[in-house]
Amino acid sequence: MTEFEKRVYNIVKIIPRGKALTYKQIALRLSNAGLARAVGNALNKNKDPLVPCHRVIRSDGKTGGYRLGHLAKIKILEREGFRVSK
C-alpha cells in the first residue's frame, strides 16, 4: 500500500454512516483537486473492509464505481440511510 493510498483510506474511514464524500472532496482534503481520479484508483484497490469506499460518490451525484457493482453500492448506501435518487 502506498502512502497516498493510506492517506485516502484514512479520510474515507471517518465518513459517517448515511453520509458520503465525492472523489473531488477527498482530493481537496489531500490539497489537490486534480487528484480526484487518483483517489478513485486508490479506492478501487481497497481490500480493507474497515474502509467504507462505498461512501465515496461522483461530483455529479452519481454513485460511481464499486468493486461489487453499481447496484450493490446503491443498496449499501440506502441501508445506511443515504438517500440515492434514481
C-alpha positions in Angstrom: 0.0 0.0 0.0 1.4 3.4 -1.0 1.5 6.5 1.3 -1.1 8.1 -1.0 -3.5 5.1 -0.6 -3.0 5.3 3.2 -3.9 9.0 3.2 -7.0 8.3 1.1 -8.2 5.4 3.3 -7.7 7.4 6.5 -10.1 10.1 5.1 -12.6 7.6 3.9 -12.6 5.7 7.2 -14.1 8.7 9.0 -17.0 9.2 6.7 -20.0 8.5 8.9 -22.9 6.1 8.0 -25.5 7.8 5.9 -23.1 10.4 4.6 -20.9 10.5 1.5 -18.0 12.5 0.1 -17.1 13.0 -3.5 -13.8 11.9 -5.0 -13.0 15.6 -5.5 -13.8 16.4 -1.9 -11.3 13.8 -0.8 -8.8 15.1 -3.3 -9.3 18.6 -1.8 -8.6 17.3 1.7 -5.3 16.0 0.2 -4.7 19.6 -1.0 -5.1 18.9 -4.7 -8.5 18.8 -6.5 -6.7 17.3 -9.5 -6.2 14.1 -7.6 -9.8 13.0 -7.8 -9.1 10.3 -10.4 -6.2 9.0 -8.4 -8.5 8.8 -5.3 -10.8 6.6 -7.4 -7.9 4.4 -8.4 -6.8 4.1 -4.8 -10.3 3.1 -3.7 -10.5 0.6 -6.5 -7.6 -1.3 -4.9 -9.1 -1.3 -1.4 -9.5 -4.7 0.2 -9.9 -3.5 3.8 -13.5 -3.9 5.0 -12.9 -1.1 7.5 -12.5 1.4 4.6 -16.1 2.2 3.5 -15.3 3.1 -0.1 -18.9 2.8 -1.0 -19.4 6.2 0.8 -17.5 8.0 -2.0 -19.5 9.2 -4.9 -19.0 11.3 -8.0 -19.3 15.1 -8.0 -22.4 14.9 -10.4 -24.3 12.9 -7.7 -24.0 9.6 -9.5 -22.7 6.8 -7.3 -19.6 5.9 -9.4 -17.8 2.6 -9.4 -17.7 -0.1 -6.8 -15.9 -3.5 -6.9 -19.1 -5.3 -6.1 -21.1 -3.5 -8.7 -23.2 -0.3 -9.0 -26.4 -1.8 -7.6 -24.6 -3.2 -4.6 -23.2 0.2 -3.8 -26.7 1.7 -4.0 -28.1 -0.9 -1.7 -25.4 -0.5 0.9 -25.8 3.3 0.8 -29.5 3.1 1.2 -29.3 0.6 4.0 -27.0 3.1 5.8 -29.6 5.9 5.4 -28.0 7.7 2.4 -30.7 8.8 0.0 -29.9 7.8 -3.5 -32.0 9.4 -6.2 -32.6 7.1 -9.1 
